[in-house]
Each structure stands twice: as C-alpha cells, then as structure tokens.
Amino acid sequence: MSNKIKTNSLKIIKINKQTYIPYQLHQLPKYFDKNKIDYFNLKGYCYINLIDIKENNTNFNLKNFKDNLVFHKSYNYKLSR
C-alpha cells in the first residue's frame, strides 16, 4: 500500500491524523525552519503541520484561514495561496 497524494486543486491535506496547511514558498511564516517543523512540498506549495503552526503562532485562526483560502491571487491578495 503506497501513500500517494493525488490532487488537482489547493486544499488542506490530512495524512495519518495530521493536518497540513498550504503555503507558497515566498509566503512562508517567519518561524519556518526546515529542521524543526514537520512539512512537505507538493506541486510548488509547502504544506506545514497545523500543530507546528499553532505552537509558533498563538493567534492563528483556522476558520479564517479556510474562509480566505483561494487559488487565484486577485480574489484576496493578503491571504491568497
């Protein structure tokens, strides 16, 4: 049994009961460190584990993130992915 991810659109991914949030490479958070954070790259996006995000950013709001998650930059420039 292989763990292949097949996706054609931008979305939040759950693997082995862990949630991963997508970021573009130029929009990575300041606390991002390859050695300390659980992440993986897929189709030009860096998916960071939600637990690591909440540990480093106490003001992170997942509901707000989901509501503003869009693939095209022209919809909402500040939170576009």
Backbone torsions as a table, in degrees:
resi	resn	phi	psi	omega
1	MET	NA	124.9	-178.2
2	SER	-104.9	156.3	179.1
3	ASN	-104.6	71.9	178.4
4	LYS	-96.6	139.6	178.9
5	ILE	-107.0	120.6	176.9
6	LYS	-113.4	116.7	-179.0
7	THR	-148.0	142.2	177.2
8	ASN	-115.0	-4.9	-179.0
9	SER	-136.0	164.8	-179.8
10	LEU	-79.0	127.4	178.5
11	LYS	-160.8	167.1	176.2
12	ILE	-78.5	132.4	-173.9
13	ILE	-110.5	138.3	174.9
14	LYS	-115.4	123.8	178.2
15	ILE	-132.2	125.5	177.9
16	ASN	50.5	49.0	178.7
17	LYS	62.9	18.5	175.3
18	GLN	-114.0	139.5	-179.7
19	THR	-103.8	133.7	-179.0
20	TYR	-120.6	133.2	-177.2
21	ILE	-104.5	134.0	-178.5
22	PRO	-82.8	140.9	173.5
23	TYR	-137.2	144.7	170.4
24	GLN	-77.3	154.9	-175.0
25	LEU	-60.5	-35.4	179.6
26	HIS	-82.6	-3.1	179.7
27	GLN	-113.0	18.4	-179.5
28	LEU	-64.3	145.2	179.7
29	PRO	-65.0	160.3	-178.9
30	LYS	-63.0	-31.8	-176.6
31	TYR	-81.8	1.2	-177.6
32	PHE	-65.3	124.2	177.0
33	ASP	-139.9	122.1	-175.7
34	LYS	-56.7	-31.4	-175.3
35	ASN	-83.5	-20.4	-173.7
36	LYS	-110.9	-16.7	-173.2
37	ILE	-112.9	139.7	176.3
38	ASP	-80.7	116.8	-177.1
39	TYR	-152.3	166.7	169.6
40	PHE	-151.9	158.4	-179.8
41	ASN	-105.0	138.8	178.8
42	LEU	-150.9	119.9	176.2
43	LYS	49.8	46.9	175.3
44	GLY	83.1	2.2	178.6
45	TYR	-116.4	149.0	177.0
46	CYS	-106.6	117.5	-178.9
47	TYR	-97.3	119.4	-177.3
48	ILE	-108.0	140.3	-179.7
49	ASN	-63.4	134.9	-177.2
50	LEU	-62.4	-34.0	179.1
51	ILE	-62.8	-44.0	178.7
52	ASP	-65.2	-36.8	178.5
53	ILE	-64.4	-45.3	-178.7
54	LYS	-68.8	-30.7	177.5
55	GLU	-67.4	-37.7	-175.5
56	ASN	-92.8	-19.5	-178.7
57	ASN	-132.3	99.0	-176.8
58	THR	-71.9	-17.5	-178.9
59	ASN	-94.9	9.8	-178.1
60	PHE	-69.1	129.6	-179.6
61	ASN	-116.9	107.6	-176.3
62	LEU	-65.8	-39.0	179.8
63	LYS	-62.9	-44.1	177.7
64	ASN	-63.2	-39.6	178.8
65	PHE	-62.7	-45.1	179.6
66	LYS	-64.2	-39.7	-178.9
67	ASP	-65.9	-32.3	-176.5
68	ASN	-100.2	5.7	-178.9
69	LEU	-76.9	108.4	178.4
70	VAL	-132.5	155.0	-177.9
71	PHE	-88.1	-28.2	-175.5
72	HIS	-99.1	134.4	-174.3
73	LYS	-68.4	-26.0	-172.8
74	SER	-74.6	-13.9	-179.0
75	TYR	-71.3	-53.2	-179.0
76	ASN	-148.3	96.0	-170.4
77	TYR	-58.7	-37.1	-174.5
78	LYS	-63.6	-42.7	-175.4
79	LEU	-114.5	21.6	-179.5
80	SER	-70.8	145.7	-179.3
81	ARG	-123.1	NA	NA
